[in-house]
């Protein structure tokens, strides 16, 4: 879709607002992005950003527990929240007539969520059960996003488990919650996005009405999470009691997603050349010709692209048979990267990958929830929500030489290698 005009303004309390009107369907999306994620949580409080996301749904200044759910669902809407390395988002998608309800709900909990001992204890249990379900009791749980960072990175913000350690979660106190809210959940540290079927002037009045009196608190100073890239190959091993087969994750540092965007995009195209579809380099070699692996994937960002500032991670993951050594997979990967570094992909191979990316991006923009969240994230991370609409053209401008340079930068002497070994469940 063509890039529409976005209206951007800032309230007196520092809240940045993006309005993206689109009258093609009688629905609206509302999102609030807070500039805080896994990397901002205090040392000794792993998983706290995600835990706090849960607490934000447990009532607020004017609403009892579960009222948020009931109001949105009874209006015919949906809602959710998610925690990322560098931001936490909350959103609703509702019929257009219910726009004011969504704005009231988000403003009310931005003003004062209901932080009680009971809510905290309950949500600690909920998060622990989520970890059991998604990580501890499933094959390849936390692979690679929890397991790879502590091998690749050295500092707590970059290396720690963002889902949380049970001991750390259980030590969380109401004072921790209040301090976290006061520090990070201020309007000056947030972006409000409204997209869909509304009149901009009317929406602006509603935003002023509901958010204008949320008290100003200064945004915390922007932290740098920079650390040097590895000066050699780093190795780690993890035993997974539920994994049926061994697995391998290889992590590399990437160009800065914000300040070196074109080089970052070249890494996305490289990931596609390596593993996107049956005709890709690593699929052809490691799955079909040799074959060494049962599954192979590559990607930029452990959660996906455009979700983090620097530093970010390029990863290659593989699941392989027990009689295939990690060294054989690594040797094949290094050979394919060397081929790409010395002989760039031809025009047809490049066009196939960029066309898939372009199609995927346009498809995402057509979904109101994705568009609303994307505009907010790009305002927060890049200061430019409309950049989201220009990504397809920026991606199409990536050249074969750019991809070759990206491949050349993925060096064996500056990477992390995580080996996942099956435990009893894999025997």
Secondary structure, 3 states (H helix, E strand, C coil): CCCCCCEEEECCCCCEEEEEECCCCCEEEEEEEECCCHHHCCCCCCCHHHHHHHHCCCCECCCCCCHHHHHHHHCCCEEEEEECCCCEEEEEEEEHHHHHHHHHHHHHHHHCECCCHHHHHHHHHHHHHHHHHHHHCCCCCCCCCCCCHHHHCCCHHHHCCCCCCHHHHHCCCHHHHHHHHHHHCCHHHEEEEEEECCCHHHHHHHHHHHHCCCCCCCCCCCCCCCCCCCCCCEEEEEEECCCCCEEEEEEEECCCCCCCHHHHHHHHHHHHHHHCCCCCHHHHHHHHHCCCEEEEEEEECCCCCCCCCCCCEEEEEEEECCCCCHHHHHHHHHHHHHHHHHCCCCHHHHHHHHHHHHHHHHHHHHCHHHHHHHHHHHHHHHCCCCHHHHHHHHHHCCCHHHHHHHHHHCCCCCCEEEEEEECHHHC
